[in-house]
Amino acid sequence: MNNKNVLSKIISLLIAIGFLTIILLPIVFVAATSLKIPLEIRTSGTLFPQGGITFENWQKAFRNVPLTKYLFNSTVVAISSTIITLLIAVPTIYTTVRFRTGGAVLPSLILGTYVMPPIVVTVPIFAMIKILGLQDKLVGLILVHSMMNIPLAFWLLDSYIRNIPVELEHAAWVDGYGKFDTLLKIVYPLIKPGVLSTGVVCLIMSWNEFLFALILTYSEASKTFPIGISQYIGEHGMQFGEMSAAALAGIIPIYILVFIFSKNLVEGLGRSGVKG
């Protein structure tokens, strides 16, 4: 029996190491490429630098392209759209679950928009943003990202609301709380881990979004990181070293964010798959 347990643990460990290697290998490759000299990147097939470590690619990445501006734009868009998403999604899912607002149609419509391919709505969204005069502006992209993430937040928060005992809300109503006060003072503290994990997921989705950022932004003042990183492809070919440095600069903030909220993120995503 003990031998079986040891064997099981060894197999589990090997599987975990295998998955971890698959996940981290591309990151290691990008990091190593960013530290190679340009000539070695094109001529050497080795993973790690053989001709010494250089930070030339990092210097060029920030000098040749306004990467700092693109990272700032992505940060503004991601944080702003996440806040708007949560402000809309939390009361919406609460009223939908508890008071059957919209009946069975509203949840289906909201979730239906999430599984719909984004390319389908690019033309009408572009038309609406143009009518509002918000093309090539961060405000327009913030609104689009908010609309894009609301169905996702709705789905992730659903199980949190359903797992709260209705008796707590009934007791609050007896004590004179209104529906808004009940949501703010009773429900929200109980679903706070879910709100945090949902916020992290929505922020990552907004940070990585490419399609609408490509369609709605044109100038350096409004381009985000995913669009800016494509500028390392020029008439003389792809600048692999600079692109790798820029990619790593955009990955690091997300990894730090996930590390900080890892506990809430795992719990939130785990609960989202369990319906009460």
N, C-alpha and C positions, 0 to 999 in steps of 0.2 A: 504493500500500500504506500509506504514511504517512497519507494523507488518510483512509483507512478506519479506521486506528487512532485518529486524532483524533476522527472522527465517533463511533466506538464509545465512546470515553471520555466525550464530551459527552453522549451518550444515557444512559450509565450514571450520570453525574453528575446529570442531570435526573431520572432515575428515583429516585435516592437522595434528592434534594431533595424530590421529591413525597411519598415515603413518610415522610420526616422531618417534613414539614409536616402530613401527616395525623395522625401520632402526637402531635406537640407542640401542635397547634392547640387541642385540648380543655384541655390543661394551661394554655396561655396564657389561654384564656377563663376558666377557673376562677380563676387568679391575678388577672386584671384585674377580675373581678366582686367578688372579695374586697376590692378597694381602692376600689370605687365607693361613693358615698353611697347609702343605701337608696332614696331617691326616684329617682335616676338609673337604678338597676337595673330599676325597674318602668316607667319612661317612655322611656328611651333605648335605641335598638337598636344603638348603636355598640359596637365591641369593647373599646376602651380608654376609661378614665375621661375625661370631658369637663369635669366640674365640680370637678376637683382630686382628689388622692389622699388617702384617709382610712384610718386603721387602726381605725375604729369597729367594723367587722364582726369584726375579730380580737379586740378587747376583749370584745364581746358574746358571741362564740362560746365563749370560755373562762369568762365570767362566768355566762351563763344556763344552761349545761349543764356538768356535771362532766367536761369533755373530757379533762383531764389524767388523771383516774382511769381513763377508758375506754382511753386510749392505754397507760397502765401495765398494765392488765389484758390488753390485746392482746399487749403485749410479753412478759409472763410466760407466757401461753398459747402463743404462737408459739415462743418459745425452748425452753420445757419440752417441748412436744410434738415439736419437731424433734429434740431430744436423745434422747428415748425412741424415736422412729421410727428413728433411725440405729442406736441400740444394738440394736434388734431386727432391722432390715432387713439390716445388714451380715453378721452371722453366718448369717442365714436364707438369703440369696442365695448365700453361699459354700458352705454345706452342700448347697444344692439343685443348684448347678451342678457342684461337684466330686464330691460323693458321692451324687448322685441321690436325695437325701432326699425322700420323698413321690412318687417316680417322676415320671410325666408329669402326674399329677393335681394335685399341689400348686401348681406354677406356673400352671396354668390357672385354678385356683380363686382364687389371689391376684390375678391379672390380671383375672379376671372381676368381682371385687368393685370394681375401679377403674372399669370402664366402666359399672357398674350405676348408675342414677340415685339420688342420695342420698335423694330423697323416699320411695323404696320402703322404706327401713329406718328412717325416722324414728320410727315407732310402737314397734318392738321396742327400738330404742336408748333411747328415752325411758323405756320400761318398765324396762329394765336399770338405767339411771342412777337411777331412782326407787327401785328395790329396794335399791340400794347406798347410798341416802341422799345422793347426790351432785348432785341437781338444784340449780340456782342456786348452784353452787360452781365455782370455777375448776378444781379437780381433775377434776371430771366432764368439763368441756369439754376439758381437756388429754388425757384418755384417749380421748375421741371423735376429736379431731383426730389423735391418734397412729394410731388404727386407720384413719382415713381416708387418711393419708399413707403408710402402710406399703406398699400396692400400688404407689404411684407411685415410692417409693424403690427398691423391688424391681426395677421395670422400668428405671429409670435406671442402676442399678448393675450390671445383668446383663452388659452388654458389657465393662465394666471387668474383671470377674472372668474372663470368657472369653478376654480378650486377654492374660492373664498366662500365660507358659509353665509348663506343669505340671512341667517338669524342675526349676524353682526350688523347688517344694514338695517334690518327691521328694528333692532334695539336703538340704533342711532336715530331713526325716524320717530320713534316713540319719545326720545329725549328732545325732539324739536329740531333735529338737523334737516336741512333741505337736501335735495339730491346732489347739488354741487358740493355742499359741505361734507356730505357723506363720502363722495368720491375723493375729495381733497384730504380729509382728516382720518377716514377709516380705511378706504380701499387703497389709496396710493401708498401709504406706508407698508402695506402687505404685499404689494406688487412691485415695490421699488427695485428688488434684484432683477425682475423681468424687464422693467423699464430701462435699467442700466445696460443689460445685455442687448436689448433691442436697439438702444441708442448706438452701441458699439457696432453692431451689424450694419445698421443704416449708414453710419459714418463711413465704414469700410466700403460699402456699396457705392456711396457718393464719391469717395476718393478715387475709386478705380473706374468710374463710369467714363466711357470714351465716346459713344455714338452721339449723344445729344451735345456733349461738349464740342465735338467736331463740327456739328451742324450749326450751332448757335453762337460760336465764338470765332472771331477772325483776327483780332489784334492781340498784341502782347499784353495789353492791359487787362484782358479778360480770359486769356487761355489758361487752362489748368494743366496740372502735371502730366496726365496721360497724353495730352496733345503736344505739350512742349517737348516731351522726350522723343517724339517722332522727328524733330528737327535735326537730330544727329544723323539723319540720312540725307546726304547731299549729292551734288553732281559728281563728286569724286568717290562715291561709295558710302558705305555705312561705317561710321566711326565707332567700332565695337568697344574700345576702351572708354571713351567718353560716355557712350550710352550705358555701359555697365556701371560706371561711377554714378551717373544720374539715376539709374534704376535703383541702385543701393540706397541713395539718398532719399528716394521716395518710399522705399520699403521699410527703412529703419523706424520712422515714426509710427507706422502701423503695428510693427512688431512690439514696440514699447507699449503702445496702447493696449494691445491684446494681452501682453504680459501683466499689466497693471490690473486689468479687469478679467483675468482668466477665470477666476472662481465664479464670478457672476455670469460670465459668458457660457461656461460649460453647464452651469445649473439652468440658465435660461433656455439654451438650445435643447437641453434634455427634457425640460418641462413642456416645451412647445410641441413635442411629439406625443404628449400624453394628455388626452382629453378627459376632463372630469365628467 
